[in-house]
Amino acid sequence: MNTAAAALTKLPSHRDVVYELRSVSKTFALRRIQALDKVDLRLERGSFSSVIGSSGCGKSTLLKIMAGLQSPSSGSVVLAGTPVMGTRRDIGMMFQHATLFPWRTTLENIVLPIEIRDGKHAARAKHEDARRLLELVGLKGFENVYPNELSGGMAQRAAICRMLITEPEVLLLDEPFSALDELSRDFMNMELQRICMAREATAFLVTHSIPEAVILSDTVYVMRPRPGRVVEEVPIDLPRPRTLDMITTPRFGALVEHIRSRLDKEAL
Amino acid sequence: MSATDLNDGLGEGSASTIVDTVWTEETSWLDRVPRAVSMLALFLAFLAVWQVVTMLGIISPIIMPTPAEVGRDLVTVALNLLAGDYMLGAMWITAKEVFFGFAIAITVGFSLGVLVGETSFGERAVMPYLVAIDTMPKIAFAPLFVAWLGFDIASKVALAAFIATFPIIVGTAAGLHAADTNARMLFKTMGASRWQTLVKLKLPTGLPHFFTGLKIGSVGVMAGAITGEFLGGGKGFGELIRVAASMLDTPRVFSLILYLSLIGLALFAFVNWVQRHFVFWHKARVAQSD
């Protein structure tokens, strides 16, 4: 795996950095646990990055800090030139469960972030944008359907729309499709790639699945627990757009193998 | 065996070799009777046993009237009600007590429920007192309400509201805790204020719990109003029952109870209707799982 290690040294610098974390540490004083230890991270505009690691390696703490839900104990967190001091509208987030609200139609669910930040009037003005987003994710015609009538995959598509409606600078994805069955999951990952490419979105994914991280990402961050630390930054040099066929290629296999061995080693 | 072998085998003698294995699950004939029929049959059987037991004198007719006697009295009371006579007036009074009692219980129960479910002050300081009061036998407060509010309708309204308030508090507070962590986190990331989180997330999520509290309360409010009338007099339906019982007019007691239950039924049905109207998504999910 010399190629992966070699690529580490020559980070591509032609794209500007949207999100930057510099030696971010987090210690939970109460339990005296160091969840994160000097994590450095750079998300370039339009890039897709993943973080992978075993449970308890600090992935969710990292994501919460990036989302502005938690403050770091030390280090700097800067998004689009301004430090992150709390939740922001230019951060879009998605969780394992779609968390659509059953008393709102799909369209009303999608404009909810606008309604909360700018009020009902502004939300109504965004209905046209929401319709375009629904079309982008392939949910045209489901505007006035209630979430109970959507399948798991469709609900996650709607959740993607809700995340995109505020036109965020960065998308934070917390295992977004892990509750779906494997076939839907593969399909939704390809959809996610298509949507991110169409929007030129900067995305950051937290996942447990190595193949998922590899097929989607430009960079995979491998984390180790106690204390949570990034031990390797693996650039994924598979061509874009990625297809599910690539899973069978030797290069894909080699990358997965490299990450897996790295994770296994850290687990011991 | 390869795939082609398998196909050949099937093609050759499908008619002769495939044994019909369609089978149906056995259900007892009792379970296959339509619901309306079984309910009616059970009711008639109950009446028949009642009639036989009372006719044969196993139970004294002074204590237990025959169903026929109750039936005759039902007609008498119905005629009195329809004619707008004193019984209708009594029913109206009880209905008013129930209505005002329920309205007060909903207002107070909802407010206290939000206080307890939303603020840590309410949860830590107020809730223990509410639990303490809730464990008391609330009917025992009836003489106090009579002493404070007199023999008029107010003391009955107070007891009815007092009994019905607690399940509504519990339902509201439980409902406010029903939203899951994902939904809360989502609202946080959207920058929602506490008020927005309460109104747009916690209250709608908690509606089913709130309505469960309302249903339990709607039963309690009836019990409270009638108990109040038993203990504090007045001119309501409870008073009619008390008077009939003191004259050992048991058929009348039975028929009054049956008509009284109509108020309770109407209240329960109303709450149910409102719930289906407001919590439409809950119904849809139940229908889906069927």
Interface residues (C-beta under 8 A of the other chain):
Chain A: A67 G68 L69 T87 R88 R89 I91 M93 F95 Q96 H97 T99 F101 P102 W103 L112 P113 E115 I116 R117 Y146 P147 N148 E149
Chain B: D180 N182 A183 M185 L186 F187 K188 T189 M190 G191 A192 Q196 K200 L201 P204 T205 F280 W281 H282 A284 R285 Q288
